[in-house]
Amino acid sequence: MISSYKKFWSNLFNFSGTASRSEYWWAIILNYVLGFIILMIGSAMFDGSADIFYSYFSRPIVIITAIIWIGTLSLRFRRLHDTNHSAWWLLIEFVPVIGTIWYLILMIMPTKSNGWQ
């Protein structure tokens, strides 16, 4: 788990190569959990008012969110490469409902031999 998360941060701007299922899912799960914890702590610090929390920390939050978004995008590219699909398959998520389900299926697929090693 920790090694997968370290790989997420070390490959933050790496849009080539591959990422295994465990690397992908552990990074996604940990990002959501850590984001939720930070939001709860910030909300508790400012008496449950998220508006005050965001007004004090809006710039750092935007910067951190952008960095994590770019890292997640590169992780998605590498995961698609690992299933022997082009990164263009990310666009399938723009198809309502069906696209999201199909993308989830792509992320669950096992590793296949590919040319993106």
Number of C-alpha atoms within 10 A of each C-alpha: 11 11 11 19 20 13 15 23 16 11 18 18 15 17 18 16 18 25 25 20 18 15 20 22 19 17 24 16 12 15 15 12 12 11 13 12 12 12 15 13 14 18 17 13 13 13 11 13 12 15 11 15 18 17 9 10 11 12 11 11 12 12 11 11 13 12 15 16 13 16 21 21 18 23 30 21 23 26 30 26 26 26 22 19 18 14 17 9 16 17 11 14 15 10 11 9 9 12 16 16 13 15 16 12 10 18 18 16 15 11 17 11 10 13 11 15 11
